[in-house]
Amino acid sequence: MTLPKLVGKLAVAGLLLAGCTALVDRRIDSRVDRAEAAFPPLGDFVEVDGRRVHYLQMGQGPDLVLIHGASGNLRDFTFAFADRMADRFRVTVFDRPGLGYTQVDPALVGPWGDRGETPQSQAALLAGAARAIGVERPVVAGHSYGGAVTMAWALNHAPAAAVVISGATQPWPGGLGPLYTVNGSKLGGSTVVPLISAFATDGLVRDAVASIFAPQDPPEGYLDYVGAPLTLRPASFRANARQVNTLRPQVVEMQPRYGQLDLPLEIVHGTADDVVPIDIHSERLVAQVPGARLTRLEGVGHMPHHVAAEAVADAIDRAARRAGVL
């Protein structure tokens, strides 16, 4: 091939690539705008160390903080559960960093975006936000990844009590699979994530939510309310993947300290949870923390605060009574 022909072919390829990139960028911008218009912030903002933290507060009584899991935002708890608790607690629900409308640590964001925020750093940010809005000696309850943040809060920030709901609190065997491995990497974050953000279908989102609830079904209206498109925004998608992808070494670091905890700890976990299996996580955690109590929910999957809400509420009430705040 002659040099002019080669240059011509490269020029055409470059134009095609630029056109594809522009198309992806336009689709992403449009989807981000639609997601934020459809699912705007529900609550207020407080600034902590120069970062905006989104929270919603309701009810009266002793303080209860609720922390959502991976791929979510505070809407997971405000769909129904927060209202259930607001008759006897002042409930504060946070967006975790990078998700919903809480800002990610700018020090972790670069051209390639190479690190995820740890449970410890997230607990520090949210505990600081809680203090800034007047939350005192809260009962802290976290679901799934939020369970790891709850344990970090318990270890470092002296809540009145802690409740772990289907929590990822232990090292687990094996990896996380290609989705998190690729999307949590530098290359995947810059190439694969924009494509998923631009072209993920409603059917894919429905299937993902259904798999998280299995073997139960999502409650009616949940998918329309929870704001899954917010997680598909590229920045949130990358932040979520990196947080999950780097979680295992963080729980390896925290686990040896669990035995030092001196606070009421209630644990709730479904026996049919194949997202965060009970035998790997909660059945070990209950043996590591003095006085911890585990409620096993037979046949329940990964979302007990929706499908077995009364059992989760009872665990929170027990934790609060054991701490003397209810």
C-alpha positions in Angstrom: 0.0 0.0 0.0 1.4 3.4 -0.9 1.9 6.0 1.7 -0.9 8.3 0.4 -3.4 5.5 0.4 -2.4 4.5 4.0 -2.8 8.1 5.1 -6.2 8.3 3.5 -7.4 5.1 5.2 -6.1 6.3 8.6 -7.9 9.7 8.0 -11.2 7.9 7.2 -10.8 5.7 10.3 -10.1 8.7 12.4 -13.2 10.4 11.2 -15.3 7.3 11.9 -13.9 7.0 15.4 -14.4 10.7 16.1 -18.0 10.4 14.8 -18.7 7.4 17.1 -17.2 9.1 20.0 -19.3 12.2 19.4 -22.4 10.0 19.1 -21.6 8.3 22.4 -21.0 11.6 24.1 -24.3 13.1 22.8 -26.2 10.0 24.1 -24.5 10.2 27.5 -25.2 13.9 27.9 -28.8 13.4 26.9 -29.2 10.4 29.3 -27.6 12.2 32.2 -29.8 15.2 31.7 -32.9 13.0 31.6 -31.9 11.0 34.6 -31.3 14.1 36.7 -34.5 15.7 35.6 -36.5 12.6 36.4 -34.8 11.9 39.7 -33.7 15.2 41.2 -32.3 15.5 44.8 -34.9 14.7 47.4 -33.3 16.4 50.3 -30.8 19.0 51.3 -27.0 19.4 51.1 -24.4 19.9 53.7 -20.7 20.8 52.9 -18.0 18.7 54.6 -14.4 19.4 53.8 -15.4 21.2 50.6 -17.7 18.4 49.4 -21.4 18.5 49.1 -23.2 15.6 50.8 -26.9 14.9 49.9 -29.2 13.8 52.7 -32.8 13.5 53.6 -34.1 13.8 57.2 -37.5 13.0 58.5 -39.3 12.1 61.8 -38.5 12.8 65.5 -36.8 10.9 68.2 -33.3 9.3 68.6 -31.2 9.5 65.6 -31.1 6.7 63.0 -28.8 6.9 60.0 -29.5 4.7 56.9 -26.7 3.9 54.4 -27.5 2.3 51.0 -25.6 -0.3 49.1 -23.8 -0.6 45.8 -25.3 0.7 42.6 -27.9 2.7 44.6 -28.7 6.0 46.3 -30.8 7.2 49.2 -34.0 6.5 47.3 -33.6 2.8 48.1 -34.4 3.6 51.7 -36.8 6.4 51.1 -39.0 4.2 48.9 -40.8 2.9 52.0 -38.4 1.9 54.8 -37.5 5.4 56.1 -41.1 6.3 56.6 -41.7 3.1 58.5 -39.0 4.2 61.1 -39.9 7.9 61.2 -42.6 7.5 63.8 -40.0 6.8 66.5 -36.7 8.0 65.1 -35.3 11.1 63.5 -34.2 9.3 60.3 -31.3 10.6 58.2 -30.6 8.9 54.9 -27.4 9.7 52.9 -26.2 9.3 49.4 -22.8 7.6 49.6 -19.9 9.4 47.8 -20.0 9.3 44.0 -23.6 8.0 44.1 -26.8 9.9 44.0 -25.8 13.5 44.6 -23.0 13.3 47.1 -19.7 14.4 45.6 -16.8 12.0 45.1 -13.5 12.9 46.6 -11.9 15.1 43.9 -8.4 13.8 44.9 -9.5 10.4 43.4 -10.6 11.8 40.1 -8.1 12.1 37.3 -7.9 11.6 33.6 -8.1 7.9 34.1 -9.9 7.9 37.5 -7.8 5.3 39.3 -9.1 4.8 42.9 -12.3 4.2 44.7 -13.3 5.6 48.1 -12.9 3.2 50.9 -15.6 2.3 53.5 -13.4 4.0 56.1 -13.2 7.3 54.1 -16.9 7.1 53.3 -17.8 6.6 57.0 -15.6 9.6 57.9 -17.3 11.8 55.4 -20.8 10.8 56.4 -20.1 10.9 60.1 -18.8 14.5 59.6 -22.0 15.3 57.7 -24.1 13.8 60.4 -22.4 15.9 63.1 -22.8 19.0 60.9 -26.6 18.6 60.8 -26.9 17.9 64.5 -27.1 14.1 64.5 -26.0 12.8 67.9 -25.1 9.2 68.9 -27.0 7.6 66.0 -28.0 4.0 65.4 -26.3 3.4 62.1 -27.8 0.8 59.7 -26.3 -0.1 56.4 -27.3 -2.4 53.6 -24.9 -4.5 51.5 -21.8 -2.3 50.7 -23.4 0.1 53.2 -22.8 -2.7 55.8 -19.1 -2.3 55.3 -19.5 1.5 55.8 -21.5 0.8 58.9 -18.7 -1.3 60.3 -16.2 1.4 59.5 -18.4 3.9 61.3 -18.7 1.6 64.3 -14.9 1.1 64.4 -13.9 4.7 64.1 -16.8 7.1 65.0 -18.6 5.7 68.1 -22.3 5.4 67.1 -24.8 4.3 69.8 -25.4 1.0 67.9 -25.0 -0.6 64.5 -27.2 -2.7 62.3 -25.8 -4.6 59.3 -28.4 -5.6 56.7 -27.1 -8.2 54.2 -23.7 -6.6 54.7 -20.5 -7.3 52.9 -18.2 -7.4 55.9 -15.8 -10.3 55.3 -13.1 -11.2 52.8 -14.6 -13.6 50.2 -13.1 -16.2 48.0 -12.6 -15.6 44.3 -13.1 -12.4 42.3 -16.1 -10.2 41.4 -16.5 -11.2 37.8 -15.7 -9.3 34.6 -18.2 -6.5 35.0 -16.6 -5.0 38.1 -13.1 -6.0 37.1 -13.2 -4.3 33.8 -15.3 -1.3 34.8 -13.2 -0.7 37.9 -10.0 -0.6 35.8 -8.5 2.5 34.2 -9.0 1.2 30.7 -12.5 -0.1 31.3 -13.5 3.1 33.1 -12.5 5.2 30.1 -13.8 2.9 27.3 -16.4 0.4 28.5 -18.2 2.6 31.0 -19.2 5.3 28.5 -20.6 2.6 26.2 -22.7 1.1 29.0 -23.8 4.6 30.1 -24.8 5.4 26.5 -26.5 2.2 25.4 -27.8 0.3 28.4 -31.5 -0.6 27.8 -34.4 -0.4 30.2 -34.7 -4.2 29.9 -31.1 -4.6 31.1 -31.9 -2.3 34.1 -35.0 -4.3 35.0 -33.2 -7.6 34.8 -30.4 -6.2 37.0 -32.9 -5.1 39.7 -34.8 -8.4 39.5 -31.5 -10.3 40.1 -30.8 -8.2 43.2 -34.2 -9.0 44.7 -34.3 -12.7 43.7 -35.9 -15.0 44.8 -38.4 -12.3 45.7 -39.8 -9.7 43.3 -39.2 -5.9 43.5 -42.1 -4.2 45.1 -44.6 -2.5 42.8 -43.4 1.0 41.8 -39.8 0.5 43.1 -38.1 0.6 39.7 -40.0 3.8 38.8 -38.9 5.5 42.0 -35.4 4.3 42.9 -33.5 6.2 40.1 -31.4 3.5 38.6 -30.5 5.9 35.7 -28.5 8.0 38.2 -26.1 5.1 38.6 -25.7 4.8 34.9 -24.2 8.3 34.7 -20.5 7.6 33.8 -19.0 9.2 36.9 -21.3 7.3 39.2 -20.9 4.1 37.3 -17.1 4.3 37.6 -17.2 5.3 41.2 -19.5 2.4 42.1 -17.3 -0.1 40.2 -14.1 1.1 41.8 -15.6 1.1 45.3 -16.8 -2.5 44.9 -13.7 -3.6 43.1 -11.5 -2.4 46.0 -13.7 -3.5 48.9 -12.1 -6.8 49.6 -8.7 -5.5 50.9 -10.6 -2.9 53.0 -12.6 -5.6 54.9 -9.4 -7.6 55.2 -8.0 -4.5 57.0 -11.1 -3.9 59.2 -11.9 -7.5 60.1 -9.2 -8.0 62.8 -10.6 -5.0 64.7 -14.2 -6.3 64.9 -13.5 -8.1 68.2 -12.7 -4.8 69.8 -16.2 -3.4 69.3 -18.2 -2.6 72.4 -21.6 -1.6 71.2 -24.9 -3.3 70.3 -24.6 -4.9 66.9 -27.7 -6.4 65.2 -27.2 -8.3 61.9 -30.0 -9.3 59.5 -29.4 -11.5 56.6 -31.5 -13.7 54.2 -30.5 -17.3 53.8 -31.3 -17.2 50.1 -29.0 -14.2 49.4 -26.6 -15.1 46.6 -25.3 -11.6 46.1 -23.7 -11.4 49.6 -24.0 -14.9 51.0 -24.8 -15.2 54.6 -22.4 -18.0 55.3 -19.4 -16.0 54.1 -20.4 -12.7 55.8 -22.9 -12.5 58.6 -22.4 -15.9 60.1 -18.8 -15.1 60.5 -19.4 -11.5 61.7 -21.7 -12.6 64.5 -18.9 -14.8 65.9 -16.4 -12.0 65.7 -18.2 -9.2 67.6 -19.0 -9.8 71.3 -22.7 -9.7 72.0 -23.7 -9.4 68.3 -27.0 -11.0 67.3 -27.9 -12.4 63.9 -31.5 -12.7 62.6 -31.6 -15.3 59.8 -34.5 -14.8 57.4 -35.3 -18.1 55.8 -35.7 -18.0 52.0 -35.1 -14.2 51.8 -32.7 -12.8 49.2 -30.6 -9.7 49.2 -33.2 -7.0 49.9 -34.8 -7.8 53.3 -35.5 -4.1 54.1 -38.1 -4.3 51.3 -39.3 -7.9 51.5 -39.0 -8.5 55.2 -39.1 -4.9 56.5 -40.7 -5.7 59.8 -37.8 -8.0 60.8 -35.3 -5.3 59.8 -37.2 -2.6 61.8 -37.3 -4.9 64.8 -33.5 -5.4 64.6 -33.1 -1.6 64.6 -35.4 -1.2 67.5 -33.5 -3.8 69.5 -30.2 -2.1 68.8 -31.6 1.2 69.9 -33.1 -0.3 73.1 -29.8 -2.1 73.8 -28.0 1.2 73.5 -30.5 2.9 75.8 -31.5 5.5 73.2 -35.1 4.2 72.5 
